[in-house]
Structure formats: C-alpha cells, structure tokens
C-alpha cells in the first residue's frame, strides 16, 4: 500500500516511462521524416524575384512555374539560368505595359510560357503564375491551388543530391 509520500514518486516513475516511450516514437518519426529516399518533389517551382523592364522603368516580379509532372521540377531547376535568360530576352524586346503607375500583367503568362519551355528544351512547364513584387517562398500563394507544394530550386537540387547519395549508399 502506498502512503502519501510514495505517490509522487510512483507518479513520476510512470511519467518518466511514458516520456521515454514518446521520445522514442518521436525519434523514429523524425528519422523517417528526414529520409532522403522518401522525398517527394514539389509540384511548383518558385523563381527568385527579378527586376524586369516595364514601361520606362523596371520593377520586381515573382514567377511560380507549374511542372507537368512532379519529377520534372528537377529538370526545370537545372535549366533555370536559361529560363531567366529567355524571360529577360522576351521582356527586353517588349516590356510589361504600365498604366497609371500600375503593371498590366494580363496575358504575360501566356506570352512567356513558350520561350520558357523552349529554354528548358522540352515542354516541362505547364503554367506560369505571375505575382507583382517580391513574394516570399511558401505554400498558399496561388488562389485556386491553395495546397500546392511550392519550393525554390536551391532546396529541390539539394534534396535531389541527397537522394542520389542515399541511393548509392543503399546499393553498397
């Protein structure tokens, strides 16, 4: 029988055992979460904001590229310098129109889609989303696709490299 002084020790022992059990489960979940072989590529690639010509001046614009398939985001990121050059060449010849100090972005996505796909070498890019200004990286930026997985090229290429190294280590 427990007296009133033994109860706190008995309670602390149970709490300690449950705490160790929960920590072990959390450790296994954390290890599985960071496994590079389980990494799934994002559906969208966000470009770094660019200063582009508009009217007689230039201003920042952010583009998010939607890949046709998830696996194609790596190919898009590998060709990102060519995509930027294609974008700049198209907008240098025909800058973004400005009316009353506001950018007119209607039709810009369709105008730059074909040169971007030509720069990649294949039709990897399904749609281009245009946002005026510098937009921070993250999900929920696209109104009709609130749960789209958006990531930058730096993270995509880093994760792809880690996945390849883990696959080589698993083969050995």
C-alpha positions as CSV (number, residue, x, y, z in Angstrom):
1,X,0.0,0.0,0.0
2,X,1.2,3.5,-0.9
3,X,1.3,6.2,1.6
4,X,1.0,9.8,0.7
5,X,4.8,10.3,0.4
6,X,5.3,7.5,-2.0
7,X,2.6,8.6,-4.5
8,X,4.6,11.4,-6.1
9,X,7.5,9.1,-6.7
10,X,5.2,6.4,-8.2
11,X,3.6,9.1,-10.4
12,X,7.0,10.4,-11.5
13,X,8.1,6.9,-12.4
14,X,5.1,6.4,-14.7
15,X,5.5,9.8,-16.3
16,X,9.2,9.1,-16.9
17,X,8.4,5.8,-18.6
18,X,5.7,7.3,-20.8
19,X,8.1,10.2,-21.6
20,X,10.8,7.9,-22.7
21,X,8.3,5.9,-24.9
22,X,7.0,9.1,-26.5
23,X,10.6,10.4,-27.2
24,X,11.5,7.0,-28.8
25,X,8.5,7.3,-31.1
26,X,9.2,10.9,-32.0
27,X,12.9,10.0,-32.7
28,X,11.7,7.2,-35.2
29,X,9.3,9.6,-36.8
30,X,12.0,12.3,-37.2
31,X,14.4,9.8,-38.7
32,X,11.7,8.7,-41.2
33,X,10.8,12.3,-42.0
34,X,14.3,13.2,-43.0
35,X,15.0,10.1,-45.1
36,X,16.1,11.4,-48.5
37,X,14.8,8.3,-50.3
38,X,11.2,9.2,-49.2
39,X,11.5,12.8,-50.5
40,X,8.7,13.8,-52.9
41,X,9.4,16.7,-55.3
42,X,7.2,19.7,-55.2
43,X,4.6,20.5,-57.8
44,X,5.6,24.1,-58.3
45,X,8.9,25.9,-58.6
46,X,9.2,29.5,-57.4
47,X,11.8,31.6,-59.1
48,X,13.7,34.2,-57.2
49,X,12.1,37.7,-57.7
50,X,13.5,39.5,-60.7
51,X,13.8,43.2,-61.7
52,X,12.2,43.3,-65.1
53,X,11.6,46.1,-67.6
54,X,8.2,47.7,-67.5
55,X,7.3,50.9,-69.3
56,X,10.3,53.3,-68.9
57,X,11.5,51.7,-65.7
58,X,11.9,48.3,-64.1
59,X,10.2,46.6,-61.1
60,X,10.3,43.3,-59.2
61,X,8.1,40.4,-60.3
62,X,8.0,36.8,-58.9
63,X,7.1,33.8,-61.1
64,X,5.9,30.4,-60.0
65,X,6.3,27.6,-62.6
66,X,3.9,24.7,-62.5
67,X,5.5,21.5,-63.8
68,X,3.5,19.0,-65.9
69,X,4.8,16.1,-63.6
70,X,6.4,16.2,-60.2
71,X,9.6,14.5,-61.5
72,X,10.2,17.4,-64.0
73,X,10.8,20.0,-61.3
74,X,14.5,19.0,-61.1
75,X,14.9,19.4,-64.9
76,X,13.3,22.9,-64.6
77,X,15.7,23.8,-61.8
78,X,18.7,22.6,-63.7
79,X,17.8,24.9,-66.6
80,X,16.8,27.9,-64.5
81,X,19.6,30.2,-65.8
82,X,18.4,29.5,-69.4
83,X,14.8,30.2,-68.3
84,X,15.9,33.6,-66.8
85,X,17.7,34.5,-70.0
86,X,14.7,33.6,-72.1
87,X,12.4,35.7,-69.8
88,X,14.8,38.7,-70.0
89,X,15.1,38.5,-73.8
90,X,11.3,38.4,-74.3
91,X,10.7,41.3,-71.9
92,X,13.6,43.3,-73.2
93,X,12.1,43.4,-76.7
94,X,8.5,44.0,-75.4
95,X,8.4,45.4,-71.8
96,X,5.5,44.9,-69.5
97,X,3.0,47.7,-70.1
98,X,2.2,50.2,-67.4
99,X,-1.0,52.3,-67.0
100,X,-1.3,54.9,-64.3
101,X,1.8,53.6,-62.5
102,X,0.3,50.0,-62.3
103,X,1.7,47.0,-64.2
104,X,-0.7,45.3,-66.6
105,X,0.1,41.6,-66.2
106,X,-2.8,40.2,-68.2
107,X,-1.6,37.8,-70.9
108,X,2.0,37.9,-69.6
109,X,1.9,34.3,-68.5
110,X,0.9,33.1,-72.0
111,X,3.5,35.3,-73.6
112,X,6.4,33.9,-71.7
113,X,5.4,30.2,-71.5
114,X,6.6,29.1,-74.9
115,X,10.0,30.8,-74.6
116,X,10.5,29.2,-71.2
117,X,9.7,25.7,-72.4
118,X,12.0,26.3,-75.4
119,X,14.8,27.2,-72.9
120,X,14.2,24.0,-71.0
121,X,14.3,22.0,-74.2
122,X,11.0,20.2,-73.6
123,X,7.5,21.2,-72.6
124,X,8.1,20.7,-68.8
125,X,6.3,23.9,-67.7
126,X,2.5,23.6,-67.7
127,X,1.6,27.1,-66.4
128,X,3.3,30.3,-65.2
129,X,1.8,32.3,-62.3
130,X,2.9,35.9,-62.2
131,X,3.0,38.0,-58.9
132,X,3.9,41.6,-58.8
133,X,6.6,42.4,-56.3
134,X,8.9,40.1,-54.3
135,X,6.9,37.2,-52.9
136,X,8.2,35.1,-50.0
137,X,8.6,31.4,-50.6
138,X,5.8,29.2,-49.4
139,X,2.5,27.4,-49.9
140,X,-0.9,29.1,-50.3
141,X,0.3,31.8,-52.7
142,X,-1.8,30.5,-55.7
143,X,-5.5,31.3,-55.1
144,X,-7.1,28.3,-56.9
145,X,-4.4,25.9,-55.7
146,X,-4.1,26.7,-52.0
147,X,-2.3,23.4,-51.1
148,X,0.2,23.3,-53.9
149,X,3.7,22.4,-52.8
150,X,5.9,25.2,-53.8
151,X,9.7,25.2,-53.3
152,X,12.7,27.0,-54.6
153,X,15.4,25.5,-56.8
154,X,18.0,25.5,-54.1
155,X,16.0,23.2,-51.9
156,X,15.0,21.0,-54.8
157,X,18.5,20.4,-56.1
158,X,19.9,19.9,-52.6
159,X,17.3,17.3,-51.8
160,X,17.9,15.6,-55.2
161,X,21.6,15.4,-54.5
162,X,21.0,13.9,-51.0
163,X,18.6,11.4,-52.5
164,X,21.2,10.3,-55.1
165,X,23.9,9.9,-52.4
166,X,21.5,7.9,-50.2
167,X,20.6,5.6,-53.1
168,X,24.4,5.0,-53.8
169,X,24.9,4.2,-50.1
170,X,22.0,1.8,-50.0
171,X,23.4,-0.1,-53.0
172,X,26.8,-0.6,-51.3
